[in-house]
Each structure stands twice: as structure tokens, then as C-alpha cells.
Amino acid sequence: MSTLVDVLGWAGAASLLLAYGLTSAGRLPPEGARFQMLNLFGAIALTVNSAYHGAWPSAALNIVWIGIGVAALRRGRRGRRRSQADGNATGAG
């Protein structure tokens, strides 16, 4: 079990670094769902790893990070729905 949790933690760290690196390089828009999903996966994986190892400050930080990611995904989904509805109302699309 410990090895699985460690692999999950490393995968989560890689996911967060990938999201940050691609966004910083201008290759991934920060408002996009891919960026948010990479961050969300990373935060979930690191929360599991941190909690398993008793690193509660890190686990708490990542729980907040998860909340931010979920809120951003919801906000993005609502914005896309509004855009589609506006496009349908005007006959575009």
C-alpha cells in the first residue's frame, strides 16, 4: 500500500508541475479545463499521499487546492453554457 501511495504522490507532483510549466511556457491556457484537471488530479493525489504519511499541513493545503479547482471547473462550465445559450438565442452556432 505504501508504494502505491508514494507512486500516487509522485504522479500528483508531476501533474502539478506539468500544469504550471505548460502554463508558464504559454502552451496551456490557465482558464482551460485541461489546466484545471491537471491541478485537480495533482491536488487529490497529493492529499492522499500527505494524509497517508501524516503530513496534515500539506493535506490541508491540497484540500483547499481541490476546492479552488472544482470551483474553477464549475465556473468554466457555466461560462461555456452561457456562451452556447447566447449563441443559440442569436441564431449563431
Legacy VTK file of the C-alpha trace (Angstrom):
# vtk DataFile Version 3.0
C-alpha trace
ASCII
DATASET POLYDATA
POINTS 93 float
0.000 0.000 0.000
2.810 2.407 0.862
4.400 2.030 -2.567
1.086 2.744 -4.286
0.574 5.879 -2.186
4.124 7.007 -2.950
3.623 6.485 -6.693
0.344 8.398 -6.460
2.128 11.236 -4.672
4.846 11.435 -7.324
2.224 11.365 -10.088
0.362 14.188 -8.371
3.521 16.262 -8.030
4.321 15.664 -11.707
0.783 16.697 -12.686
1.026 19.981 -10.782
4.463 20.730 -12.204
3.295 19.878 -15.727
0.308 22.231 -15.415
2.488 25.026 -14.065
5.255 24.510 -16.604
2.956 24.345 -19.631
1.026 27.396 -18.488
4.186 29.363 -17.756
5.504 28.467 -21.214
2.279 29.716 -22.798
1.349 26.255 -24.085
-1.669 25.699 -21.847
-4.212 28.433 -21.074
-4.790 28.827 -17.320
-8.519 29.316 -17.820
-8.843 25.996 -19.647
-10.288 22.751 -18.350
-7.052 20.810 -19.040
-5.084 23.087 -16.729
-7.724 22.761 -14.028
-7.927 18.966 -14.409
-4.136 18.593 -14.116
-4.235 20.712 -10.965
-7.219 18.827 -9.577
-5.648 15.406 -10.141
-2.377 16.610 -8.630
-4.071 18.019 -5.543
-6.156 14.871 -4.984
-3.126 12.620 -5.379
-1.007 14.736 -3.038
-3.833 14.920 -0.492
-3.961 11.121 -0.351
-0.180 10.894 -0.088
0.087 13.626 2.549
-2.710 12.216 4.686
-1.266 8.699 4.489
2.095 9.988 5.723
0.529 12.243 8.372
1.657 15.474 6.701
-1.501 17.323 7.712
-0.471 20.881 6.739
0.223 19.658 3.200
-3.019 17.649 3.131
-4.981 20.734 4.253
-3.319 22.900 1.602
-4.217 20.398 -1.095
-7.822 20.155 0.099
-8.081 23.923 -0.413
-6.405 23.480 -3.828
-9.073 20.883 -4.712
-11.819 23.332 -3.746
-10.297 26.027 -5.953
-10.023 23.588 -8.866
-13.615 22.385 -8.533
-14.871 25.980 -8.338
-12.861 26.946 -11.435
-14.203 23.971 -13.399
-17.784 24.834 -12.427
-17.261 28.471 -13.334
-15.815 27.458 -16.698
-18.679 25.070 -17.381
-21.252 27.760 -16.547
-19.457 30.228 -18.818
-19.471 27.754 -21.715
-23.183 27.055 -21.189
-23.960 30.774 -21.197
-21.936 31.272 -24.379
-23.772 28.408 -26.067
-27.134 29.744 -24.919
-26.260 33.233 -26.147
-25.174 31.786 -29.478
-28.375 29.795 -29.826
-30.509 32.799 -28.884
-28.918 34.923 -31.611
-29.113 32.177 -34.198
-25.343 31.645 -34.289
-23.589 28.419 -33.768
LINES 1 94
93 0 1 2 3 4 5 6 7 8 9 10 11 12 13 14 15 16 17 18 19 20 21 22 23 24 25 26 27 28 29 30 31 32 33 34 35 36 37 38 39 40 41 42 43 44 45 46 47 48 49 50 51 52 53 54 55 56 57 58 59 60 61 62 63 64 65 66 67 68 69 70 71 72 73 74 75 76 77 78 79 80 81 82 83 84 85 86 87 88 89 90 91 92
